[in-house]
Amino acid sequence: MKDAITDAISKGIEFDDLSVEGSESKYTVSIISNVFEGKSTIQRHKMIYALLDGYIKTGEIHALTIKALTLDESKN
C-alpha cells in the first residue's frame, strides 16, 4: 500500500522528498514540495487527500496523517 500511496502522490505533485510510513490502513505522509508555497495547511492537505481519495473511499486508507512543507519550511 505504501508504494500505491507514493505512486498516487507522485502522479499529482512534484516533490523534493516524500516518505510514507504505516500499515493496516493507518499511514503518515511526509512531503516536501514547493507546490505548497503560499498555501495554507488545509489547502495542502486537501491536495493530498484528493490524490488518495480512491483509497480512502475503499477503506484501504482509514487514518492519514499529513506533514506537507515547502523546501524552505523543511530547513527551519
C-alpha positions in Angstrom: 0.0 0.0 0.0 2.9 2.4 0.7 4.0 2.0 -2.9 0.5 2.8 -4.1 0.3 5.9 -2.0 3.7 7.0 -3.2 2.7 6.4 -6.8 -0.6 8.3 -6.5 1.1 11.3 -4.9 3.9 11.2 -7.5 1.4 11.5 -10.3 -0.1 14.7 -8.9 2.6 16.6 -7.1 6.2 17.3 -8.0 8.2 17.0 -4.8 11.7 17.2 -3.3 11.1 14.5 -0.7 8.4 12.0 0.1 8.0 9.4 2.8 5.1 7.1 3.6 5.0 5.2 6.8 2.4 3.0 8.4 0.4 -0.2 7.8 -3.0 -1.7 8.3 -4.9 1.3 6.8 -3.1 3.9 9.0 -0.5 6.0 7.3 1.7 9.0 7.7 2.7 11.0 4.6 5.6 13.5 4.9 6.2 15.5 1.8 8.4 18.5 0.9 7.3 20.4 -2.2 7.4 24.0 -3.4 4.0 23.4 -4.9 2.8 24.2 -1.3 4.3 27.7 -1.4 1.6 30.2 -0.4 -1.0 27.6 0.5 -2.5 27.0 4.0 -2.2 23.7 5.8 -5.8 22.9 4.9 -5.2 23.6 1.2 -2.1 21.4 1.3 -3.9 18.5 3.0 -6.8 18.8 0.5 -4.3 18.4 -2.3 -3.0 15.1 -0.8 -6.5 13.8 0.1 -7.7 14.4 -3.5 -4.9 12.2 -4.8 -5.7 9.5 -2.3 -9.5 9.7 -2.4 -9.9 6.3 -4.1 -8.0 4.5 -1.3 -9.9 6.5 1.4 -13.3 5.6 -0.1 -12.4 1.9 -0.3 -11.1 1.9 3.3 -7.6 0.9 2.2 -6.6 4.2 4.0 -8.6 4.7 7.2 -6.4 7.2 9.0 -4.0 9.6 7.4 -1.6 12.0 9.0 0.0 14.5 6.6 3.1 16.7 7.1 3.3 18.9 4.0 6.1 21.5 3.9 7.8 23.7 1.4 11.6 23.3 0.9 12.3 26.5 3.0 9.9 25.3 5.8 11.7 22.0 6.0 15.0 23.7 6.6 13.7 25.6 9.7 
